[in-house]
Amino acid sequence: MLIYYTMSKQKFFIFDTSVFIHDPHALHDFEDNHIVIPITVIEELDKLKKGNYTARETLRLIDQYCNMGDIHKGVTLPGGGTLRIDIRFKYEPSGRLSPDDRIIETALRIRQDTPPEIPVIIVSKDTSVRIKAIAQGVMAQDYRSDKTTLFREYGRLLHNETEDSAGIESVRYLVEGDKLTRLSGKNNRMVVTRRERLLGLSFKNIEQECAADALISDNISVVALTGTAGAGKTLLALAAGLHLYEKKKIEQVIVARPVIPMGKDLGFLPGDIEAKLQPWMQPIFDNLEVLVYTPRQGKETRKVKYNNAKYLIDSGIVHIEPLTYIRGRSLPKRYMIIDEAQNLRPIDTLTIVTRAGEGTRIVFTGDLTQIDSPYLDAGSNGLAFLISRYINEPDFCYLNLSKSARSRLAEKAAELLKLR
């Protein structure tokens, strides 16, 4: 008799491959319940292991449990539950079943062998798998361990003292008439010297002014900027990075975007690294061009000293870094900008932040309403995860820029054409 028959109160959770790609340590988040991994999942992880860190890490972890006993019958997990690999459909001769269907069929067979009062639930980050499972009468749920909605509570500017407490200790901004105050920790308050522009870039609203202050502050190591398209998140971050470079506070501005999934090889694209990255990084080049050709304002009007955006990159002032190759590096005195960070997984965020060396600052920008990954949503992506974990750190600032500054046309379009 298999081990899962002997413990009647726990639930059965059948894992889909997408869960492990999202979090290789998901096995440890289900307390004393029974976890079943269909053999199909192992086969899919095996196919992915050459180009995907989380697939390799998951297989290593499962291998450790294989050495603890008979993984077919079930081995005990640290939380008191069990883990086993179900080998049904290992040899599916007709080939009529897709991997997703084999996982669902495994759940159906387990439900047939299990007392009706014991829930059998498929866990998947793949919406289509959950829909197909439910349509066939199998319970299904998203992997919810790292989901958060905390970003909805914070990120706005404060306008009165009663909002000051806010329940958090990260940096926030209090606006009282013409007075702007930076708050942090429990009782730290600093009046901010007002400025109208940064690196020649004029602020369109008070939100941008506060964001610029956070981006160049010596007391803030990590900044998260969210907001609508055209709010100026990336442009402000680049301007702040170049400003700090000119002040000799950092040695280089590093910019990356997770459009190319982390852990994937760039080899399928033609050309060298620069050519491969060109389509993904074009929005960064566009923003650099804006900064290069924006006149400085001072005692006398002059152009910025950089000839063009290409000069910034060729001279090494700005470095375009593929996130694929960031693992294992140590980056001191850098200004790291991670654009479109809503498309990161939580484990990707961990990888990036732990690369920071002494004197490095990191800026994450993104729109939590525009997520391209099929396995992420507003509550489970790496940017939301970062906000939830750093919200009480005094050297962290989260701001949500709610106003579009790109153009009146773009702002009106965002309002009128928003899908409901």
C-alpha positions as CSV (number, residue, x, y, z in Angstrom):
1,M,0.0,0.0,0.0
2,L,1.3,3.4,-0.9
3,I,2.2,5.8,1.9
4,Y,-0.5,8.3,0.9
5,Y,-3.3,5.9,1.9
6,T,-2.2,5.8,5.5
7,M,-2.8,9.5,6.3
8,S,-6.4,10.4,5.5
9,K,-6.6,14.0,6.6
10,Q,-4.1,15.6,4.3
11,K,-4.7,16.9,0.8
12,F,-3.1,15.7,-2.4
13,F,-1.4,18.3,-4.5
14,I,-0.3,17.3,-8.0
15,F,2.4,19.6,-9.3
16,D,2.6,21.0,-12.9
17,T,6.0,21.8,-14.4
18,S,5.3,25.5,-14.4
19,V,5.3,25.6,-10.6
20,F,8.9,24.4,-10.4
21,I,10.0,26.8,-13.2
22,H,8.6,29.6,-11.0
23,D,10.0,28.3,-7.7
24,P,12.2,25.3,-7.4
25,H,11.6,25.1,-3.7
26,A,7.8,25.0,-4.0
27,L,7.9,21.5,-2.4
28,H,8.4,23.0,1.0
29,D,5.4,25.3,1.0
30,F,2.6,22.7,1.4
31,E,3.0,21.9,5.1
32,D,2.0,18.3,6.0
33,N,0.1,17.4,2.8
34,H,1.0,14.9,0.1
35,I,2.8,16.1,-3.0
36,V,2.7,14.1,-6.2
37,I,4.9,14.8,-9.2
38,P,3.8,13.1,-12.4
39,I,6.6,11.5,-14.3
40,T,5.7,13.8,-17.2
41,V,7.0,16.8,-15.1
42,I,10.4,15.1,-14.6
43,E,10.6,14.5,-18.3
44,E,9.8,18.2,-19.0
45,L,12.3,19.4,-16.5
46,D,14.9,17.2,-18.1
47,K,14.4,18.8,-21.4
48,L,14.6,22.3,-19.9
49,K,17.7,21.7,-17.6
50,K,20.3,22.8,-20.1
51,G,19.0,26.3,-20.4
52,N,17.1,26.8,-17.2
53,Y,18.5,27.2,-13.7
54,T,15.3,26.5,-11.9
55,A,14.8,23.2,-13.8
56,R,18.3,22.1,-12.7
57,E,17.8,23.2,-9.1
58,T,14.4,21.3,-8.9
59,L,15.9,18.1,-10.3
60,R,18.8,18.4,-7.7
61,L,16.3,18.8,-4.9
62,I,14.2,15.9,-6.0
63,D,17.3,13.8,-6.4
64,Q,18.1,14.5,-2.7
65,Y,14.7,13.1,-1.7
66,C,15.2,10.1,-4.0
67,N,18.2,9.2,-1.8
68,M,16.1,9.2,1.3
69,G,13.8,6.3,0.4
70,D,11.5,4.8,-2.2
71,I,10.3,7.9,-4.1
72,H,7.7,5.8,-5.9
73,K,6.0,4.9,-2.6
74,G,6.7,8.2,-1.0
75,V,9.3,9.9,1.2
76,T,8.7,12.2,4.1
77,L,9.2,16.0,3.7
78,P,10.6,18.3,6.4
79,G,7.1,19.7,7.0
80,G,5.6,16.3,7.7
81,G,4.0,15.7,4.3
82,T,5.1,13.2,1.7
83,L,6.6,13.4,-1.8
84,R,6.3,10.8,-4.5
85,I,6.7,10.5,-8.2
86,D,3.8,8.9,-10.1
87,I,5.0,6.9,-13.1
88,R,1.6,6.3,-14.7
89,F,1.6,7.4,-18.3
90,K,5.3,7.0,-18.5
91,Y,4.7,4.7,-21.5
92,E,1.8,6.2,-23.3
93,P,2.0,4.4,-26.7
94,S,-0.6,6.3,-28.7
95,G,0.9,9.7,-28.1
96,R,-2.6,11.1,-28.0
97,L,-2.1,12.8,-24.7
98,S,-0.1,16.0,-24.4
99,P,2.1,16.5,-21.3
100,D,-0.7,18.7,-19.8
101,D,-3.3,16.0,-20.4
102,R,-1.0,13.4,-18.8
103,I,-0.8,15.5,-15.7
104,I,-4.6,15.9,-15.5
105,E,-5.1,12.1,-16.2
106,T,-2.7,11.4,-13.3
107,A,-4.8,13.5,-11.0
108,L,-8.0,11.8,-12.2
109,R,-6.5,8.3,-11.4
110,I,-5.3,9.4,-8.0
111,R,-8.8,10.8,-7.2
112,Q,-10.2,7.4,-8.2
113,D,-7.9,5.6,-5.7
114,T,-8.5,8.1,-2.9
115,P,-11.4,8.4,-0.4
116,P,-13.9,11.0,-1.6
117,E,-13.4,13.2,1.4
118,I,-9.7,13.8,0.6
119,P,-9.2,16.7,-1.8
120,V,-7.0,16.1,-4.9
121,I,-5.8,19.3,-6.3
122,I,-3.6,20.2,-9.3
123,V,-1.2,23.1,-8.7
124,S,-0.2,25.0,-11.8
125,K,0.9,28.5,-12.9
126,D,-0.5,27.7,-16.3
127,T,-4.0,29.1,-16.7
128,S,-5.0,26.7,-19.5
129,V,-4.0,23.6,-17.4
130,R,-6.2,24.8,-14.5
131,I,-9.1,25.5,-16.9
132,K,-8.8,22.0,-18.5
133,A,-8.5,20.3,-15.2
134,I,-11.6,22.1,-13.7
135,A,-13.6,21.3,-16.9
136,Q,-12.8,17.6,-16.3
137,G,-13.9,17.8,-12.7
138,V,-10.5,18.1,-11.1
139,M,-9.8,20.8,-8.5
140,A,-7.0,23.1,-9.6
141,Q,-5.3,26.2,-8.1
142,D,-2.5,28.6,-8.8
143,Y,0.7,28.4,-6.9
144,R,-0.1,31.1,-4.3
145,S,2.9,30.9,-1.8
146,D,4.5,34.1,-3.0
147,K,1.4,36.1,-4.1
148,T,1.0,39.5,-2.7
149,T,-1.3,42.6,-3.1
150,L,0.8,44.8,-0.8
151,F,1.8,47.1,-3.7
152,R,-1.8,48.3,-3.9
153,E,-1.6,49.7,-0.4
154,Y,1.5,51.8,-0.8
155,G,3.5,53.8,-3.3
156,R,1.4,56.9,-3.3
157,L,2.4,60.3,-2.0
158,L,1.2,61.3,1.5
159,H,-0.7,64.6,1.9
160,N,-1.3,64.9,5.7
161,E,0.2,63.8,9.0
162,T,-2.4,61.1,9.6
163,E,-1.0,59.2,6.6
164,D,2.5,59.6,8.0
165,S,2.4,56.4,10.1
166,A,1.3,54.3,7.1
167,G,2.5,51.2,9.0
168,I,5.8,50.9,7.1
169,E,9.4,52.1,7.5
170,S,10.6,52.4,4.0
171,V,11.0,55.8,2.4
172,R,7.8,57.8,1.6
173,Y,7.1,61.4,0.7
174,L,4.9,63.9,2.5
175,V,3.6,66.8,0.4
176,E,2.3,69.8,2.4
177,G,1.7,72.8,0.1
178,D,5.2,73.8,-1.3
179,K,7.0,71.7,1.4
180,L,8.3,68.3,0.5
181,T,9.4,65.9,3.3
182,R,11.2,62.6,3.0
183,L,10.1,60.1,5.7
184,S,11.9,56.9,6.6
185,G,12.1,54.5,9.5
186,K,9.9,55.3,12.5
187,N,10.7,59.0,13.1
188,N,13.2,60.1,10.5
189,R,12.2,63.2,8.6
190,M,14.1,65.3,6.1
191,V,12.9,68.4,4.2
192,V,13.7,67.9,0.6
193,T,15.3,70.8,-1.4
194,R,13.0,71.3,-4.2
195,R,14.4,71.1,-7.8
196,E,12.7,71.5,-11.2
197,R,14.9,69.2,-13.3
198,L,17.5,66.5,-13.3
199,L,20.2,66.4,-16.0
200,G,18.3,68.9,-18.0
201,L,15.1,66.8,-17.8
202,S,12.2,68.9,-16.5
203,F,9.7,67.3,-14.1
204,K,6.1,67.1,-15.3
205,N,4.6,66.6,-11.8
206,I,5.3,66.2,-8.1
207,E,5.5,62.4,-8.5
208,Q,8.4,62.7,-10.8
209,E,10.2,65.1,-8.5
210,C,9.8,62.7,-5.6
211,A,11.0,59.8,-7.7
212,A,14.1,61.8,-8.8
213,D,14.9,62.6,-5.2
214,A,14.7,58.9,-4.3
215,L,16.8,57.8,-7.2
216,I,19.7,60.1,-6.3
217,S,19.5,59.9,-2.5
218,D,22.6,58.6,-0.8
219,N,20.5,56.9,1.8
220,I,18.4,54.8,-0.6
221,S,19.9,51.6,-2.0
222,V,16.8,50.0,-3.7
223,V,14.0,51.9,-5.6
224,A,10.9,50.4,-7.1
225,L,9.0,52.6,-9.6
226,T,5.7,51.3,-10.9
227,G,3.0,53.1,-12.9
228,T,1.3,53.6,-16.2
229,A,3.0,53.7,-19.6
230,G,4.6,57.1,-20.2
231,A,4.9,58.0,-16.5
232,G,8.7,58.5,-17.0
233,K,10.0,55.6,-14.9
234,T,12.8,54.5,-17.1
235,L,13.7,58.0,-18.3
236,L,14.0,59.3,-14.7
237,A,16.1,56.2,-13.7
238,L,18.5,56.8,-16.6
239,A,18.8,60.5,-15.8
240,A,19.5,59.7,-12.2
241,G,22.2,57.2,-13.1
242,L,24.0,59.6,-15.4
243,H,23.7,62.3,-12.8
244,L,25.4,60.1,-10.2
245,Y,28.1,59.0,-12.7
246,E,29.0,62.7,-13.3
247,K,29.1,63.2,-9.5
248,K,31.5,60.2,-9.4
249,K,29.3,58.3,-6.9
250,I,29.0,55.3,-9.2
251,E,31.3,53.9,-11.8
252,Q,28.8,52.7,-14.4
253,V,25.1,52.6,-15.3
254,I,23.9,49.0,-16.0
255,V,20.6,48.6,-17.8
256,A,18.8,45.3,-18.3
257,R,15.3,44.2,-19.4
258,P,13.9,40.7,-18.8
259,V,12.2,40.4,-22.2
260,I,14.6,37.6,-22.9
261,P,13.6,35.1,-20.2
262,M,16.4,34.6,-17.6
263,G,18.3,31.4,-18.0
264,K,17.7,31.3,-21.7
265,D,20.5,31.4,-24.4
266,L,20.6,34.2,-26.9
267,G,22.2,32.0,-29.5
268,F,19.1,31.6,-31.6
269,L,19.3,35.2,-32.6
270,P,21.7,36.3,-35.4
271,G,24.8,38.5,-34.8
272,D,26.9,39.4,-31.7
273,I,25.5,40.2,-28.3
274,E,24.9,43.9,-29.2
275,A,22.9,42.8,-32.3
276,K,21.0,40.2,-30.4
277,L,20.0,42.7,-27.7
278,Q,19.1,45.5,-30.1
279,P,15.4,44.6,-30.6
280,W,14.8,44.1,-26.8
281,M,16.7,47.2,-25.7
282,Q,15.5,49.7,-28.2
283,P,13.3,51.5,-25.7
284,I,16.4,52.1,-23.6
285,F,18.3,53.6,-26.6
286,D,15.3,55.8,-27.2
287,N,15.3,57.1,-23.7
288,L,19.1,57.7,-23.8
289,E,18.6,59.8,-27.0
290,V,16.1,62.0,-25.2
291,L,18.6,62.6,-22.4
292,V,21.5,63.3,-24.8
293,Y,19.6,65.9,-26.8
294,T,17.9,67.6,-23.8
295,P,19.5,71.0,-23.2
296,R,21.0,71.6,-19.8
297,Q,19.7,74.6,-17.8
298,G,22.1,76.6,-15.7
299,K,24.1,79.8,-15.8
300,E,24.2,79.3,-19.6
301,T,22.3,76.9,-21.8
302,R,24.4,74.2,-23.3
303,K,24.0,70.7,-24.6
304,V,25.0,67.7,-22.6
305,K,28.6,66.6,-23.1
306,Y,27.8,63.2,-24.6
307,N,27.8,63.2,-28.4
308,N,25.1,60.6,-28.8
309,A,23.6,57.6,-27.0
310,K,26.0,55.3,-28.8
311,Y,28.9,57.2,-27.2
312,L,27.5,56.4,-23.8
313,I,27.5,52.7,-24.6
314,D,30.8,52.6,-26.5
315,S,32.6,54.5,-23.7
316,G,31.3,52.1,-21.1
317,I,29.4,54.8,-19.2
318,V,26.2,52.8,-19.9
319,H,26.4,49.1,-20.2
320,I,23.6,46.9,-21.5
321,E,23.7,43.7,-19.5
322,P,21.7,40.5,-20.6
323,L,20.1,39.2,-17.4
324,T,20.9,35.7,-18.8
325,Y,24.5,36.1,-17.8
326,I,24.2,38.0,-14.5
327,R,24.3,35.0,-12.3
328,G,27.6,34.6,-10.4
329,R,28.8,38.2,-11.0
330,S,29.6,40.8,-8.3
331,L,28.9,44.4,-9.2
332,P,30.3,47.1,-6.9
333,K,29.6,50.8,-7.4
334,R,27.1,50.3,-10.2
335,Y,23.8,51.9,-10.8
336,M,21.6,49.0,-12.0
337,I,18.3,49.7,-13.8
338,I,16.0,46.7,-14.3
339,D,13.4,47.8,-16.7
340,E,10.0,45.9,-17.2
341,A,10.6,44.2,-13.9
342,Q,7.0,43.0,-13.7
343,N,8.1,40.2,-16.1
344,L,10.6,38.8,-13.5
345,R,9.9,35.8,-11.4
346,P,10.6,36.2,-7.6
347,I,13.7,34.0,-8.0
348,D,15.0,36.3,-10.7
349,T,14.7,39.3,-8.4
350,L,16.7,37.4,-5.7
351,T,19.4,36.6,-8.3
352,I,19.7,40.3,-9.4
353,V,19.7,41.9,-5.9
354,T,22.3,39.5,-4.6
355,R,24.7,40.5,-7.4
356,A,25.0,44.0,-5.9
357,G,28.4,44.8,-4.5
358,E,29.5,47.6,-2.2
359,G,28.2,51.0,-3.2
360,T,25.7,49.6,-5.8
361,R,22.2,51.0,-6.2
362,I,19.4,49.1,-7.9
363,V,16.3,50.5,-9.5
364,F,13.4,48.3,-10.6
365,T,10.8,49.8,-13.0
366,G,7.6,48.3,-14.4
367,D,3.9,48.4,-14.9
368,L,2.1,45.8,-12.8
369,T,-0.9,45.9,-15.1
370,Q,1.1,44.9,-18.2
371,I,2.6,41.5,-17.7
372,D,3.8,39.5,-20.7
373,S,4.8,36.2,-19.0
374,P,2.0,33.6,-19.3
375,Y,2.9,32.2,-15.8
376,L,2.9,35.5,-13.9
377,D,0.2,38.0,-12.7
378,A,0.1,41.2,-10.8
379,G,0.5,39.4,-7.5
380,S,3.1,36.8,-8.3
381,N,5.8,38.6,-10.3
382,G,9.2,39.6,-9.1
383,L,8.5,43.3,-8.8
384,A,5.5,42.8,-6.5
385,F,7.5,40.3,-4.6
386,L,10.4,42.8,-4.1
387,I,8.0,45.5,-2.8
388,S,6.3,43.1,-0.3
389,R,9.7,42.0,1.1
390,Y,11.4,45.4,1.2
391,I,8.5,47.6,2.3
392,N,9.8,48.0,5.8
393,E,13.5,48.6,4.9
394,P,14.6,52.2,5.6
395,D,16.9,52.2,2.5
396,F,14.1,51.2,0.2
397,C,11.6,53.4,-1.6
398,Y,8.5,52.4,-3.6
399,L,6.6,54.9,-5.6
400,N,3.7,54.4,-8.0
401,L,3.7,57.1,-10.7
402,S,0.0,57.4,-11.6
403,K,0.2,60.2,-14.2
404,S,1.4,59.8,-17.8
405,A,3.9,62.4,-18.9
406,R,4.6,61.2,-22.4
407,S,2.0,63.4,-24.1
408,R,-1.6,64.5,-23.9
409,L,-2.4,62.1,-26.6
410,A,-0.9,59.1,-24.7
411,E,-2.5,60.2,-21.5
412,K,-5.9,60.4,-23.1
413,A,-5.5,57.1,-24.9
414,A,-4.5,55.4,-21.6
415,E,-7.8,56.7,-20.1
416,L,-10.2,56.1,-23.0
417,L,-8.7,52.8,-24.4
418,K,-8.2,51.0,-21.2
419,L,-9.5,47.5,-21.3
420,R,-12.0,46.7,-18.6
